[in-house]
Every structure is written in structure tokens, then in C-alpha cells.
Amino acid sequence: MLKEQILCIAVSLILSALVFFSSAGSSIVTDGSSIKRSSYGSSNRTFSLEVSGLSKENDIPLDITVSPRRYTKDEADEVFKNIVENIEGIIIKDDQSLACVSKDLNLVTRLKDYGVELSWDFYPETGDPSDYRKYRHLIDDDGKVKNEDIPDGTVVTGYLSLVMSTYIVPEKTDSEQQNQKDYLKVKYHSEPYKIYVNVVPKELSEYELLLKALNEKISEANISGIGSDTLILPTELNGLNLSYHEAQDNTYLIFPFLGLIAAAALYLRQGSIEKEEKKKRESLLMLDYSDLVSKLMVYTGAGLTIKNSFLTISENYDRLIKRNLRPDRPLCKELRTLCYQFQRNMPESEVYIDFGKRINLKPYTKLVSLIEQNRKNGTKNLRSMLELEMNDAFEQRKTTAKRLGEEAGTKLLLPLFLMLAIVMVIIIVPALTAIQ
């Protein structure tokens, strides 16, 4: 034990030393008064420090917010220019170029390494207003290229309008010096840069080409036969014979699966119900145990044998049940079975042992052992032993009642939380509606 204690103390000292040296090596403040800023485009960082010199008695805790590093206006222009010069390598994916775009582009909205935000917009260059409206949204803001409907052999020329922005170090004015928060919010935007692109039709596979041709043929048949009551679908395409049928509804396959789930759920539910019934039965038997022991003590003290005491208790329970003064609880049924066994002249010891096995609870097993012991050795100390058992039984009943009360309180938590949620909805919804 002493060696283990020494080992624990040694390990704790080693860990303490490691933490101390690691924290000392990664100091936030360098040279006594310098704090390194974050890189461009990062967020503010807050440090908890202690300042010496303000008070003679002790150091004063101080929270310091450090803004990230920012470009000057000239530096930002240089960064913007550098990004534009290398923009093709940033936004081009796969093996294509800006001169021949057929797949989606990677129009990033933020370059973390530069701390720069990017905004994109596409403008087609065409003299025909109808073509301008047709191809205005050919490239989405996220880089998706919608070139499925571009005719073969057509090239759509246009440009991506790129606007970049970043926070910079502004020139101070008197008003900005008075409002530091507004001063830190100054954001610098670049002039729109034009990134010229040529968008070509999407490269389709053989299957996609056939499907496109079929859709066009069906569209032509629909328009040409719009006056008739039927639509005749094409049965031949590029030498291929076509036939049509309705898509098979496979919903029916889910019902056997649902049936298996329901069957398994019923099996689990039955097991759960049996478990709940067993738990309820054991709780009721534990609650009635103290009453049974107290009645046995009274009747045996009055001169009745254990057998006649059980018979009398069972008869009294049956009379109360017939008069609807007592529910037919598990103990009443077990005592009724015990009386039937006595009526069939079963040996008394077997009846008590069978009574304990059927209930299969520790207090009842203890009571049966106590009865058997006193039947063999005489009933001289039975009353005192039953009195001790009765005191223990009442304590167990208190514990059982307390546990049942706690379980009932736990079950009430769900409706309480539901009521709380309803109250919160009643309060929040009108508030949000009023704000809107």
C-alpha cells in the first residue's frame, strides 16, 4: 500500500511538472508586452491575463481581445491582383480550361489562406436580348454549369464578375477614433474583375445522347398531335426498336417487411408486458407482506396454529373481496391456493415450501424457513421471531412505497416537459411574429 501511495504521488508530481513546462513554453505574452495576432481573415481572440503594477498588493486579472492582422489598402490591392492572376487554378476542376468550360466550376466564396471573401456573378456577352435572358443564369453563384440545353456546336461567351473583399486598416478620422467598434468594421471591396469564360455544350455519353434524342422526338410528337386524343410514342430511334410499359410499383414489397417488424414488435411487447406484470405482482406482494406477518403474529398469539392462521387469513381476505372492500391481489390468490392444498391433505411442510417457491421472493422464503424451523423445534419463540420479522417487513414496505412514489414522480416528468414546451411556444411564437 505504501509503495502504491508513493507511486501515485510521484506520477502526480511528474504530470504537474509536464503541464508547467508545456504552459511555460507556449506563452501568449512574449518580451513582456507582445501578443502575436492571428492571420488575415481570422476572428478575434480573447486572452485572460494578469497585469502587474496597478496594485501594490497583488496582480489584477484582465481580459484582452486581440483583433486579427489586417491588410493596408495597398496590400489588399496587391493580394486581389495576385488572386486574379492565379484564379484559373483555383476555380477550374478536372481537365478543362476557362476557354472551354463544360463541367461545373469551383467558385469558392472564401480563401482562408488570404483572408479574402469572393462574390461571383455571370454575364453572357451577346447582342441578342433573348440569348442574354436565356443564358443569364448559365453559371450559378456556386459554380454549377447548366449547359444541358446549349445546342451542339454553340459556344456561349461571357465573363464572371468577381468582387473580393477583406477587412483593412482604414485611415483614421476623428469620428472613427471616437467609435472604435465602427472603426474595426471597415471592409474594403475590390473593383469588379472580369474573368472571361467560354461555355460549351455538356459532353454527353452515348446513352445520354440517345435519351436526349428520344425526349426531343417525344416533344415533337406531343406538339404535332396536340389536336388528337392520343399521343403516339416513337417505336424506333436510330435503328433501335422501342417499347414502353408503366414503371412497376414495388411498394407491395414493403408490407411483408412491415409484417415481420410488427410480429417482432408484438413478441417484444408481450415480453415487456409479462415483465411489467411480474414487477407489479412482486411490488404488491412486498406491500402485503407486512400485513400477512402481523396477522400471523396476532393469530398465533391468540392460540391458533400456523395452518389455522393461514386458513383464517385467507377466509377473511375472501370475505372482504366479496364485499368489494379489498381488491383480489396476488397474495390473496396464493393464500387461496395454499388453502386448496390443505384441503387435499397435502403435507403441511410441502404446502409451505410450495408457497415460498410460487412467490419466489426473499422475505416470503425467509418466512417459510422460519415457520418450518419452529414446526420442527416447537413454537416457543415463534411470536418473538414473528415480531422481529414484522418490524423488518414494515421497513421494507416503507422502502417499497418510497420507490413506487419516486417512479411515479419520474413518469410525471414527460408531461411536465411537454407543458413547458407548450408554454414556451405560446410565448415565443407571438414574439417572433411581432418582430417580423
C-alpha positions in Angstrom: 0.0 0.0 0.0 2.8 2.4 0.9 4.5 1.8 -2.5 1.3 2.4 -4.4 0.8 5.7 -2.5 4.4 6.8 -3.2 3.8 5.9 -6.9 0.6 7.9 -7.1 2.3 11.0 -5.6 5.3 10.6 -7.9 3.1 10.3 -11.0 1.1 13.4 -10.0 4.3 15.4 -9.5 5.6 14.4 -12.9 2.4 15.3 -14.6 2.3 18.6 -12.8 5.9 19.4 -14.0 5.0 18.5 -17.6 2.0 20.8 -17.5 4.0 23.6 -16.0 6.8 23.4 -18.6 4.4 23.0 -21.5 2.5 26.1 -20.4 5.7 28.0 -19.9 6.9 27.1 -23.3 3.8 28.3 -25.1 3.5 31.7 -23.5 1.0 34.1 -25.0 2.9 37.2 -24.0 6.4 37.5 -25.4 9.1 40.0 -24.5 6.9 41.0 -21.5 4.4 43.1 -23.5 3.8 41.5 -27.0 0.9 39.3 -28.2 1.0 37.7 -31.6 -2.1 38.4 -33.7 -4.0 35.8 -35.8 -3.5 35.6 -39.5 -5.5 37.6 -42.1 -9.3 36.9 -42.1 -9.3 35.2 -38.7 -11.7 36.1 -35.9 -11.0 38.0 -32.7 -9.3 36.1 -29.8 -9.7 36.8 -26.1 -6.9 36.1 -23.6 -7.1 36.0 -19.8 -4.0 37.7 -18.4 -2.8 39.2 -15.2 -1.3 42.7 -15.1 1.2 43.8 -12.5 1.8 47.3 -11.4 -1.7 48.6 -11.0 -1.9 47.4 -7.4 0.9 47.1 -4.8 -0.8 44.1 -3.1 -1.4 41.6 -6.0 -1.8 41.2 -9.7 -5.1 42.2 -11.4 -6.9 39.8 -13.8 -7.5 41.3 -17.2 -9.4 40.0 -20.3 -7.9 41.3 -23.6 -9.5 41.0 -27.0 -6.9 40.9 -29.8 -8.1 41.6 -33.4 -6.5 39.6 -36.3 -3.9 41.1 -38.5 -5.3 43.3 -41.4 -4.0 44.5 -44.8 -3.5 48.1 -45.6 -5.3 49.3 -48.7 -2.3 48.9 -50.9 -1.6 45.4 -49.6 -5.2 44.4 -50.2 -4.9 45.6 -53.8 -1.8 43.5 -54.3 -3.5 40.4 -52.8 -6.5 40.9 -55.0 -4.3 41.2 -58.1 -2.4 38.1 -57.1 -5.6 36.1 -56.7 -6.9 37.2 -60.1 -3.6 36.2 -61.8 -4.0 32.7 -60.3 -7.8 32.4 -60.4 -7.9 29.8 -63.1 -6.0 27.3 -61.0 -8.5 28.0 -58.1 -11.8 27.7 -59.9 -11.1 25.1 -62.6 -11.8 21.5 -61.8 -10.8 18.4 -63.8 -9.1 18.7 -67.1 -10.7 21.8 -68.6 -9.9 25.5 -69.0 -11.7 28.8 -69.0 -11.6 28.8 -72.8 -13.7 25.6 -72.9 -16.0 25.1 -69.8 -18.3 22.1 -70.0 -18.3 21.0 -66.3 -19.0 22.7 -63.0 -16.6 25.3 -61.7 -15.3 25.6 -58.2 -16.5 29.2 -57.4 -15.1 29.5 -53.8 -16.6 32.2 -51.6 -13.6 32.4 -49.2 -9.9 31.9 -49.5 -8.8 31.2 -45.9 -5.1 31.5 -46.6 -5.6 35.0 -47.9 -8.4 36.1 -45.6 -10.4 37.2 -48.6 -14.1 36.7 -49.4 -15.2 36.3 -53.0 -18.5 37.1 -54.7 -19.4 35.8 -58.2 -21.9 36.6 -61.0 -22.1 35.5 -64.6 -22.9 37.8 -67.5 -23.2 36.4 -71.1 -21.8 38.6 -73.9 -24.3 38.5 -76.7 -26.1 41.1 -78.8 -29.4 39.3 -78.9 -31.5 40.2 -75.8 -33.3 36.8 -76.0 -30.0 34.9 -75.8 -28.9 37.2 -72.9 -32.0 36.2 -70.9 -31.6 32.6 -72.0 -28.0 32.3 -70.8 -28.1 34.8 -67.9 -28.1 32.1 -65.3 -25.9 29.6 -67.2 -23.4 29.5 -64.3 -24.8 29.7 -60.8 -23.2 31.5 -57.9 -21.9 28.2 -56.6 -20.3 27.2 -59.9 -22.9 24.8 -61.3 -22.9 25.0 -65.1 -26.4 24.5 -66.7 -25.3 23.7 -70.2 -27.6 20.8 -71.0 -29.7 22.9 -73.4 -26.9 24.5 -75.3 -27.2 23.4 -79.0 -24.4 21.3 -80.4 -21.6 23.4 -81.9 -22.6 26.5 -79.9 -20.2 28.4 -77.7 -21.6 30.9 -75.2 -19.0 33.6 -74.4 -19.3 35.6 -71.2 -17.5 36.7 -68.1 -17.6 36.0 -64.4 -17.8 39.2 -62.4 -15.6 38.8 -59.4 -15.7 41.1 -56.4 -13.3 40.5 -53.5 -13.5 41.9 -50.0 -11.5 41.9 -46.8 -11.1 43.9 -43.6 -8.3 46.5 -43.9 -6.6 49.1 -41.7 -8.6 52.2 -42.5 -7.4 55.8 -42.4 -8.4 57.2 -39.1 -10.8 60.1 -38.9 -12.0 62.0 -35.8 -15.4 60.3 -35.9 -13.9 56.9 -36.3 -11.5 57.4 -33.5 -14.5 58.2 -31.2 -16.3 55.0 -32.3 -13.7 52.1 -32.1 -16.3 49.4 -32.9 -17.2 51.0 -36.2 -13.6 51.6 -36.9 -12.9 47.9 -36.7 -15.8 47.1 -39.0 -14.3 48.8 -42.1 -14.4 46.4 -45.0 -12.7 47.0 -48.3 -14.2 45.8 -51.6 -12.2 45.5 -54.9 -13.4 46.7 -58.2 -15.2 44.1 -60.3 -12.8 41.8 -62.1 -13.9 40.2 -65.4 -12.9 36.5 -65.8 -13.8 35.6 -69.4 -15.1 32.1 -70.0 -16.4 30.1 -72.9 -19.2 27.6 -72.1 -19.7 24.7 -74.5 -22.4 22.1 -74.5 -22.2 19.3 -72.0 -20.2 16.2 -73.0 -22.9 13.5 -73.2 -22.3 9.8 -73.2 -23.9 7.6 -75.9 -26.8 6.7 -73.5 -27.4 10.4 -72.6 -27.4 11.3 -76.3 -30.0 8.7 -77.1 -32.1 9.7 -74.2 -31.9 13.4 -75.3 -32.9 12.5 -78.8 -35.8 10.4 -77.6 -37.1 13.3 -75.4 -36.9 15.7 -78.4 -38.8 13.2 -80.6 -41.5 12.7 -77.9 -41.8 16.5 -77.5 -42.2 16.9 -81.3 -44.9 14.2 -81.4 -46.7 15.8 -78.5 -46.8 19.2 -80.3 -47.7 17.8 -83.7 -50.5 15.7 -82.4 -51.9 18.1 -79.8 -55.3 18.1 -81.6 -55.8 14.3 -81.3 -57.0 12.4 -78.3 -53.9 10.2 -78.0 -50.1 10.7 -78.0 -48.2 8.2 -80.3 -44.8 7.5 -78.8 -42.0 6.7 -81.2 -41.2 3.0 -81.6 -37.9 3.4 -83.5 -34.8 5.5 -82.8 -31.5 5.3 -84.7 -32.3 1.8 -85.7 -33.4 0.7 -82.2 -36.8 -0.8 -81.6 -38.5 0.8 -78.6 -41.4 -0.4 -76.4 -43.0 1.2 -73.4 -44.5 -0.1 -70.1 -45.5 1.5 -66.9 -42.9 1.6 -64.1 -43.6 -1.2 -61.7 -44.7 -0.1 -58.3 -42.6 -2.0 -55.8 -44.5 -0.6 -52.8 -46.0 -4.0 -52.1 -42.6 -5.4 -51.2 -42.5 -3.3 -48.1 -45.6 -4.9 -46.5 -44.0 -8.3 -45.7 -41.1 -6.4 -44.2 -43.5 -4.3 -42.1 -45.3 -7.6 -41.1 -42.1 -9.1 -39.8 -41.4 -5.9 -37.9 -44.9 -5.9 -36.4 -44.5 -9.6 -35.5 -41.2 -8.9 -33.8 -42.7 -5.9 -32.0 -45.6 -8.0 -30.7 -43.2 -10.6 -29.4 -41.1 -7.9 -27.7 -44.3 -6.2 -26.4 -45.6 -9.5 -24.9 -42.2 -9.9 -23.1 -42.4 -6.3 -21.9 -46.0 -6.8 -20.7 -45.1 -10.0 -18.8 -42.1 -8.2 -17.3 -44.3 -5.3 -16.2 -46.9 -7.7 -14.8 -44.2 -9.7 -12.9 -42.8 -6.4 -11.5 -46.3 -5.2 -10.4 -47.0 -8.6 -8.8 -43.8 -8.5 -6.8 -44.5 -5.0 -5.7 -48.0 -5.9 -4.5 -46.6 -9.0 -2.7 -44.0 -6.9 -0.9 -46.6 -4.3 0.1 -48.9 -7.1 1.6 -46.1 -8.9 3.3 -46.1 -6.8 6.5 -49.9 -7.3 6.8 -49.5 -11.1 6.5 -46.8 -11.3 9.1 -48.7 -9.0 11.5 -51.9 -11.2 11.2 -49.9 -14.4 11.7 -48.4 -12.9 14.9 -51.9 -11.9 16.2 -53.5 -15.3 15.4 -50.6 -17.4 16.7 -50.6 -15.3 19.8 -54.3 -16.0 20.2 -53.6 -19.7 20.2 -54.2 -20.7 16.6 -51.7 -23.0 14.8 -49.8 -21.7 11.8 -52.1 -23.8 9.5 -55.3 -22.4 11.0 -53.8 -18.9 11.0 -53.3 -19.1 7.2 -56.8 -20.5 6.7 -58.3 -17.8 8.8 -56.4 -15.0 7.0 -57.5 -16.4 3.6 -61.1 -16.6 4.6 -61.1 -13.0 5.9 -59.5 -11.8 2.6 -62.2 -13.7 0.6 -65.0 -12.1 2.6 -63.5 -8.6 2.1 -63.2 -9.3 -1.6 -66.8 -10.4 -1.9 -67.9 -7.2 -0.2 -65.7 -5.2 -2.5 -63.7 -3.9 0.4 -60.4 -5.3 -0.9 -59.1 -5.9 -4.4 -58.2 -9.5 -5.3 -54.4 -9.1 -5.1 -51.7 -11.7 -5.8 -51.3 -12.6 -2.1 -55.0 -13.5 -1.8 -54.7 -15.9 -4.8 -51.6 -17.5 -3.3 -53.3 -18.0 0.1 -56.3 -19.4 -1.7 -54.1 -22.0 -3.5 -52.5 -22.8 -0.1 -55.9 -23.5 1.4 -56.8 -25.8 -1.5 -53.6 -27.8 -0.9 -54.5 -28.1 2.8 -58.0 -29.4 1.8 -56.3 -32.0 -0.4 -54.5 -33.2 2.7 -51.0 -32.4 1.4 -48.3 -32.5 4.0 -48.0 -29.2 5.8 -44.3 -28.8 5.1 -44.8 -29.3 1.4 -47.5 -26.7 1.3 -45.3 -24.1 2.9 -42.3 -24.9 0.7 -44.5 -24.8 -2.4 -46.0 -21.4 -1.1 -42.5 -20.0 -0.9 -41.4 -21.3 -4.3 -44.5 -19.9 -6.1 -43.9 -16.4 -4.7 -40.1 -16.7 -5.0 -39.4 -13.5 -3.1 -36.7 -13.4 -0.3 -39.0 -12.2 2.5 -41.6 -15.0 1.9 -38.8 -17.6 1.6 -37.5 -16.4 4.9 -40.9 -16.6 6.5 -41.4 -20.2 5.2 -38.0 -21.1 6.7 -38.9 -19.5 10.0 -42.2 -21.5 10.1 -40.5 -24.8 9.2 -37.9 -24.3 11.8 -40.4 -23.6 14.5 -42.6 -26.5 13.4 -39.7 -28.9 13.9 -38.3 -27.3 17.1 -41.5 -26.1 18.7 -43.4 -22.8 18.7 -41.9 -21.4 21.9 -40.1 -18.4 20.3 -42.3 -18.1 17.2 -44.1 -15.0 18.5 -40.9 -13.0 19.2 -39.4 -14.1 15.9 -42.5 -13.0 14.0 -42.5 -9.7 15.8 -38.9 -9.1 14.6 -39.9 -10.2 11.1 -42.9 -7.8 11.2 -40.7 -4.8 12.1 -38.4 -5.7 9.2 -41.5 -6.1 6.9 -42.8 -2.7 7.8 -39.4 -1.2 7.0 -39.4 -3.0 3.7 -42.9 -1.7 3.0 -41.8 1.9 3.6 -38.9 1.4 1.2 -41.2 -0.2 -1.5 -43.7 2.6 -1.1 -41.0 5.2 -1.4 -39.6 3.6 -4.5 -43.0 3.5 -6.1 -43.5 7.1 -5.3 -40.2 8.0 -7.0 -41.1 6.0 -10.1 -44.5 7.8 -10.3 -42.7 11.2 -10.0 -40.3 10.2 -12.7 -43.2 9.3 -15.0 -44.7 12.8 -14.5 -41.6 14.5 -15.9 -42.6 13.8 -19.5 -46.0 15.6 -19.2 -44.3 18.4 -17.3 -41.7 18.9 -20.1 -44.5 18.9 -22.7 -46.4 21.5 -20.7 -43.2 23.6 -20.5 -42.6 23.3 -24.3 -46.2 24.4 -25.0 -45.8 27.4 -22.7 -42.5 28.3 -24.4 -44.2 28.1 -27.9 -47.1 30.2 -26.7 -44.7 32.9 -25.6 -42.1 32.7 -28.4 -44.3 32.5 -31.4 -46.2 35.8 -30.8 -42.9 37.5 -30.1 -41.3 36.3 -33.3 -44.4 37.2 -35.3 -44.3 40.7 -33.8 -40.6 41.0 -34.7 -41.3 40.0 -38.3 
